[in-house]
Amino acid sequence: MMSMRSLKAVFRQFLTDRRGNFATIFALAAIPLVVAAGAAVDISRAYIVENRLKAALDAAALAVGGETGKTQAELEAIAQAYFDANYPAGKLGVPGAINVVQDGNMVNLVVNAELPTVLMGVAGINTLDIGASSQVTRMGKKLEVALVLDNTGSMNSGGRLTVLKAASKDLIDTVGGAAVSPGDVRIAIVPFTTDVNVGSTYKNESWLKWTWTHPPICTTTGKGKKKKTTCVDTRTVSKSGWGGCVVDRDEDYDVSVSTPTSVDATKFPANDDNIYNANCSLRPLVPLSTNWSTLKSEIDAMSAGGATNTTIGFVWGWQMLTDGALLSNAAAPNPADLEKVMIYLTDGDNTYYRQGIGSCNGSSYCAGVDLRTQEVCTAIKAAGITVYTVRLVSGNATLLRNCASDTSKYYSVNTASELTDVFKSIAQALSNLRISK
């Protein structure tokens, strides 16, 4: 064993030996170089963690920004769920809990993470603390939205109606939750087929008519020389048991939102299930509302059946957004901060129109029906309403693209599952949530 005296002598000789000076200096200088190199590696890893934290926190902030009426605990749970989905376990860093603070129309989120170092431990630095923050600003405008939703029989196919319900409810939560003040956002629902259901409580209103013309319905009786065909081109609907459904008004009122008068042509024809492909099991339309629970319950209650008349859907969506129109509680389009929006979804072509055509399924007559749809779309956009159209699997792509306010507001999807992302995209655009910090 070497004594302390011997050790000192050896060390003194080492320091005075000119042959070893360069090696000694290099060895001593290498220590900070190694620490610096290690710091560069760990700091690079820290930047990666910081960027991932920020991206995940921004997603959480946008989700929380679209919520209102939630407790602090509920907001933090929502934020954590979205954060975890975008920053799964196993990635670099160990994030802590998210802190959520609401301040007027802004929502602030903060999260911290701890990153174990790889090389900086030689300098006594075993972990790095990394923080990220995100701020979302809610919109400062008012919004009226009409959800016009196809409830025809084909919506039973491939889970279309099920996915539509979920996507619509999510949109209501996001857009409704972006309101800065109560009443800033109002949403209406218009389910449609060949009919729209206005509600059976209106059966005594003067704007309804109970006898009207439609394409002839022919019945044949007897055989041979006794064979007889009878065609009827009028329809009389009984108030008793009427479910609330109406069909198109007479041309040219069928593509307008003018108020009905005593003139018969201006009135809405009442309908029941006995006319061709009618579906008066339709849920009644819901005028503009801030009762999100009621709106979502009505969406859940929708069922599919019947044929397609896209025109009547557009007309009643327009009605819901027009101040002074029948059954509408819409505001006047005067405030500069008020935007009126229609979101229209269908999964099929026009197949029925009562004005002298009736069923046009797959025939050249459908082109005439499409012209009625295009005419009402043009009028809606001229009224200052922003129109989004969504084509689900099938339908007249050209017609729906032209009905949209611009090509960026037209969506065409091939599967029901794609609806979720489409409605999220529209909801984000409408809610005007933006990352402000």
C-alpha positions in Angstrom: 0.0 0.0 0.0 1.3 3.4 -0.9 1.7 5.9 1.9 0.5 9.4 1.8 4.1 10.7 1.7 5.0 8.4 -1.2 1.8 9.4 -3.0 2.6 13.1 -2.6 6.1 12.5 -4.0 4.8 10.7 -7.0 2.3 13.4 -7.6 4.9 16.1 -7.3 7.1 14.3 -9.8 4.1 14.0 -12.2 3.5 17.7 -12.1 7.2 18.7 -12.6 7.8 16.2 -15.4 7.8 18.2 -18.6 7.1 15.1 -20.7 3.6 14.7 -19.1 2.5 18.4 -19.1 0.5 18.2 -22.4 -1.2 15.0 -21.4 -2.2 16.5 -18.0 -3.5 19.6 -19.5 -5.5 17.7 -22.1 -7.0 15.4 -19.5 -8.0 18.3 -17.3 -9.5 20.2 -20.3 -11.4 17.1 -21.5 -13.6 17.1 -18.4 -15.6 20.3 -19.3 -15.6 19.2 -23.0 -17.3 15.9 -22.0 -19.8 17.8 -19.8 -20.5 20.2 -22.7 -21.0 17.4 -25.2 -23.3 15.7 -22.7 -25.2 18.9 -22.2 -25.7 19.3 -25.9 -27.2 15.8 -26.2 -29.5 16.3 -23.2 -30.6 19.8 -24.2 -31.4 18.4 -27.7 -33.6 15.8 -26.0 -35.2 18.5 -23.9 -36.2 20.5 -27.0 -37.9 17.4 -28.4 -39.8 17.0 -25.2 -40.8 20.6 -25.1 -42.1 20.5 -28.7 -44.1 17.4 -28.0 -45.5 18.9 -24.8 -46.6 22.0 -26.7 -48.3 20.1 -29.5 -50.2 17.8 -27.1 -51.1 20.8 -24.9 -52.4 22.8 -27.9 -54.8 19.9 -28.7 -56.0 19.8 -25.1 -56.5 23.5 -25.1 -58.6 23.5 -28.2 -60.8 20.7 -26.7 -61.2 22.6 -23.4 -61.9 25.9 -25.2 -65.0 24.4 -26.8 -66.5 23.5 -23.4 -68.8 25.6 -21.3 -70.7 24.8 -18.1 -68.1 22.4 -16.9 -66.6 22.2 -13.4 -62.9 22.8 -12.9 -62.4 19.1 -12.4 -64.3 18.2 -15.6 -62.2 20.7 -17.6 -59.0 19.2 -16.2 -60.2 15.7 -17.0 -61.0 16.7 -20.6 -57.7 18.4 -21.0 -55.8 15.4 -19.5 -57.6 13.0 -21.8 -56.7 14.9 -25.0 -53.2 15.5 -23.8 -52.6 11.8 -23.0 -54.0 10.8 -26.4 -51.4 13.0 -28.1 -48.5 12.3 -25.6 -48.8 8.6 -24.9 -46.9 6.9 -22.1 -43.4 5.8 -23.1 -42.4 9.0 -24.9 -39.5 11.0 -23.6 -40.2 12.9 -20.4 -42.6 12.3 -17.5 -45.4 14.9 -17.7 -47.2 16.0 -14.6 -50.9 17.1 -14.3 -52.3 19.8 -16.4 -53.4 23.1 -14.9 -56.4 24.8 -16.5 -57.3 28.4 -15.9 -60.2 30.3 -17.5 -60.0 34.0 -17.9 -62.9 35.5 -19.8 -62.8 34.4 -23.4 -59.4 32.9 -22.9 -58.3 29.5 -21.6 -54.8 28.9 -20.3 -53.2 25.5 -19.9 -49.8 24.7 -18.3 -48.0 21.4 -17.9 -44.5 20.5 -16.6 -42.4 17.4 -17.3 -39.3 15.9 -15.9 -36.6 14.5 -18.2 -33.9 12.2 -16.8 -30.5 13.2 -18.3 -28.2 10.8 -20.2 -24.8 12.5 -19.8 -25.2 15.6 -17.7 -25.3 13.4 -14.6 -21.4 13.6 -14.6 -21.9 17.2 -13.6 -24.5 16.3 -10.9 -27.5 17.2 -13.1 -29.7 14.2 -13.2 -33.0 15.7 -14.4 -34.2 18.6 -16.5 -37.5 20.4 -15.7 -39.4 21.3 -18.9 -42.6 23.4 -19.1 -45.1 24.2 -21.8 -48.1 26.5 -21.9 -51.0 27.1 -24.3 -53.6 29.8 -24.5 -56.8 29.5 -26.5 -59.0 32.5 -27.3 -62.7 31.9 -27.9 -64.5 33.6 -30.7 -65.9 37.1 -30.3 -68.7 36.7 -32.8 -72.3 35.5 -32.7 -73.4 32.5 -34.6 -76.7 30.9 -35.9 -76.3 27.4 -37.3 -78.9 25.2 -39.0 -78.0 21.5 -39.1 -80.0 20.1 -42.1 -79.7 16.3 -41.9 -80.7 13.6 -44.3 -83.0 11.0 -42.5 -83.8 8.9 -45.6 -83.8 5.1 -45.6 -80.3 4.8 -47.0 -78.9 6.4 -43.8 -79.5 3.0 -42.2 -76.7 1.6 -44.3 -73.2 1.1 -43.0 -73.8 2.8 -39.7 -74.3 6.2 -41.4 -77.0 7.5 -39.1 -75.2 6.3 -36.0 -72.0 8.1 -36.9 -73.9 11.2 -38.0 -75.6 11.4 -34.6 -72.3 11.2 -32.7 -70.6 13.7 -35.1 -73.5 16.1 -34.8 -73.5 16.0 -31.0 -69.8 16.7 -30.9 -70.2 19.6 -33.2 -72.9 21.0 -30.9 -70.6 20.7 -27.9 -67.7 22.4 -29.7 -69.5 25.2 -31.5 -71.9 25.8 -28.6 -69.0 25.7 -26.1 -67.2 28.5 -27.9 -69.7 31.1 -27.0 -68.2 33.9 -25.0 -71.6 34.9 -23.6 -74.9 33.0 -23.2 -76.9 33.2 -26.5 -73.9 34.0 -28.7 -74.4 30.7 -30.4 -77.8 29.2 -31.3 -78.3 26.0 -33.3 -81.3 24.6 -35.2 -82.0 21.0 -36.4 -83.9 20.2 -39.6 -84.2 16.4 -40.3 -85.6 15.8 -43.9 -86.6 13.2 -46.4 -89.3 14.0 -49.0 -90.9 15.9 -46.1 -90.0 18.0 -43.1 -91.9 17.6 -39.8 -93.0 21.0 -38.4 -94.8 19.5 -35.4 -98.4 18.3 -35.1 -99.3 21.1 -32.7 -99.7 23.4 -35.7 -102.6 21.5 -37.3 -105.1 24.3 -36.9 -102.8 27.0 -38.4 -104.0 28.8 -41.5 -100.7 28.4 -43.3 -101.4 24.6 -43.9 -103.5 23.2 -46.7 -105.1 19.8 -46.5 -106.0 19.2 -50.1 -103.4 19.5 -52.8 -102.3 18.1 -56.2 -99.5 15.7 -56.7 -98.4 13.2 -59.4 -101.3 10.9 -60.2 -101.7 7.8 -58.1 -103.3 5.1 -60.3 -105.0 1.9 -59.1 -106.2 -1.0 -61.4 -109.1 -3.3 -60.6 -110.6 -6.2 -62.5 -109.2 -8.3 -65.3 -109.7 -8.6 -69.1 -112.6 -6.5 -70.4 -113.5 -5.5 -66.8 -110.0 -4.1 -66.1 -110.3 -0.5 -64.9 -107.6 2.0 -64.0 -108.4 5.0 -61.9 -105.9 7.8 -61.4 -106.2 10.5 -58.7 -104.1 13.6 -58.8 -105.4 15.3 -55.6 -104.6 14.4 -52.1 -106.7 15.1 -49.0 -105.0 14.7 -45.6 -107.0 14.4 -42.4 -106.1 16.5 -39.4 -106.9 13.6 -37.2 -103.7 11.7 -36.6 -101.6 14.1 -38.7 -97.9 13.7 -37.6 -96.8 17.1 -38.5 -95.2 16.5 -41.9 -95.3 19.0 -44.8 -94.1 18.7 -48.4 -93.0 21.3 -51.0 -95.2 24.4 -51.6 -96.4 25.0 -55.1 -93.9 26.4 -57.6 -92.4 29.1 -57.3 -93.0 29.3 -53.6 -91.2 25.9 -53.1 -87.8 27.7 -53.3 -88.6 30.7 -51.2 -89.1 31.6 -47.5 -91.9 34.0 -48.2 -94.6 34.1 -45.6 -97.8 32.2 -46.4 -100.9 34.2 -47.1 -104.5 33.4 -47.8 -103.5 32.4 -51.3 -103.6 28.7 -51.5 -100.4 28.3 -53.5 -98.4 30.0 -50.7 -99.5 27.4 -48.0 -97.6 24.3 -47.0 -99.3 21.0 -47.9 -99.8 18.7 -45.0 -98.7 15.1 -45.6 -99.0 11.7 -44.0 -97.5 8.3 -44.6 -99.8 7.3 -47.4 -98.1 9.4 -50.1 -95.3 7.9 -52.1 -92.3 7.1 -49.8 -93.3 9.6 -47.1 -91.8 9.1 -43.7 -93.7 11.1 -41.1 -91.9 9.3 -38.3 -89.4 12.1 -38.9 -88.5 14.0 -35.7 -89.8 17.6 -35.8 -87.5 20.4 -36.6 -86.0 22.4 -33.8 -85.7 26.2 -34.2 -82.6 28.0 -33.1 -81.8 27.0 -29.5 -79.2 27.2 -26.8 -80.5 24.1 -25.0 -77.7 21.7 -26.0 -79.2 18.8 -24.1 -82.5 19.1 -26.0 -80.8 19.4 -29.3 -78.7 16.3 -28.7 -81.7 14.4 -27.5 -83.5 15.2 -30.7 -80.5 14.0 -32.7 -80.4 10.8 -30.8 -84.1 10.2 -31.6 -83.7 10.5 -35.3 -84.6 7.5 -37.4 -84.2 6.7 -41.1 -86.8 6.0 -43.7 -88.3 7.3 -47.0 -87.0 8.9 -50.2 -84.9 12.0 -50.9 -86.0 15.6 -51.8 -82.9 17.8 -51.2 -84.8 21.0 -52.0 -87.1 20.8 -49.0 -84.2 20.4 -46.7 -82.5 23.5 -48.0 -85.7 25.5 -47.8 -86.4 24.7 -44.2 -82.8 25.2 -43.2 -83.1 28.6 -44.8 -86.4 29.2 -42.9 -84.7 28.6 -39.6 -82.0 31.2 -40.3 -84.4 33.9 -41.6 -85.8 36.5 -39.3 -89.6 36.8 -39.7 -89.9 33.5 -41.6 -92.4 30.9 -40.6 -91.5 29.1 -37.3 -88.2 31.0 -37.2 -86.8 32.8 -34.2 -83.7 34.0 -36.1 -82.2 37.4 -35.5 -82.1 40.1 -38.1 -78.8 39.8 -40.2 -77.8 43.3 -39.2 -75.1 42.9 -36.5 -71.6 42.8 -38.1 -70.6 40.1 -35.6 -73.5 37.7 -36.5 -72.8 34.9 -38.9 -75.5 32.6 -40.2 -74.5 29.1 -41.3 -76.2 26.1 -42.8 -74.5 22.6 -42.6 -76.3 20.3 -45.1 -75.7 16.6 -45.2 -77.1 14.0 -47.6 -76.2 10.5 -48.8 -78.3 10.4 -52.0 -79.6 12.0 -55.1 -83.0 13.6 -55.5 -85.5 10.8 -56.0 -88.9 12.5 -55.4 -90.6 15.8 -56.1 -94.3 16.3 -56.0 -94.7 19.0 -58.7 -95.8 16.9 -61.6 -92.8 14.5 -61.4 -93.2 12.3 -58.3 -90.7 9.6 -58.3 -87.7 10.4 -60.5 -85.4 7.8 -59.1 -82.7 7.3 -61.7 -84.6 9.0 -64.5 -83.9 12.1 -66.6 -86.7 13.9 -64.7 -84.3 14.2 -61.7 -82.4 16.9 -63.6 -85.4 19.1 -63.3 -85.6 18.4 -59.6 -81.9 19.3 -59.3 -82.6 22.6 -60.9 -85.0 23.4 -58.1 -82.3 22.6 -55.6 -79.8 24.7 -57.3 -82.2 27.6 -57.4 -82.8 27.6 -53.7 -79.1 27.2 -53.0 -78.4 30.3 -55.0 -81.1 32.2 -53.1 -79.7 31.1 -49.7 -76.2 32.2 -50.5 -77.5 35.5 -51.8 -79.2 36.0 -48.4 -75.7 36.1 -46.8 -75.8 32.6 -45.4 -72.7 30.5 -45.3 -73.4 27.0 -46.7 -71.4 23.9 -45.9 -72.4 20.7 -47.8 -71.4 17.2 -47.0 -71.9 14.3 -49.5 -71.9 11.0 -47.7 -71.0 8.1 -50.0 -73.4 9.0 -52.8 -75.3 12.0 -54.1 -75.0 14.6 -56.9 -71.4 15.8 -56.3 -71.7 18.7 -58.8 -74.9 19.9 -57.3 -73.7 19.8 -53.7 -70.4 21.4 -54.6 -72.2 24.3 -56.3 -74.5 24.7 -53.3 -71.6 25.2 -51.0 -70.4 28.8 -50.4 -67.1 27.8 -51.9 -65.1 24.6 -52.7 -63.5 24.6 -49.3 -66.9 24.2 -47.7 -67.8 21.1 -49.7 -66.9 17.7 -48.3 -67.3 14.3 -50.0 -66.6 11.2 -47.9 -66.8 7.5 -48.9 -67.4 6.0 -45.5 -69.5 7.0 -42.5 -66.4 6.9 -40.3 -65.0 9.9 -42.1 -67.9 12.1 -41.0 -66.3 12.5 -37.6 -63.3 14.3 -38.9 -65.4 16.4 -41.3 -67.7 17.6 -38.6 -64.7 18.3 -36.3 -63.2 20.4 -39.1 -66.4 22.4 -39.6 -66.9 22.8 -35.9 -63.3 24.1 -35.5 -63.8 26.6 -38.3 -67.1 27.9 -36.8 -66.0 28.0 -33.2 -63.1 30.2 -34.3 -61.0 28.8 -31.5 -57.4 29.8 -32.0 -54.1 29.2 -30.3 -53.2 32.7 -29.2 -50.0 31.9 -27.2 
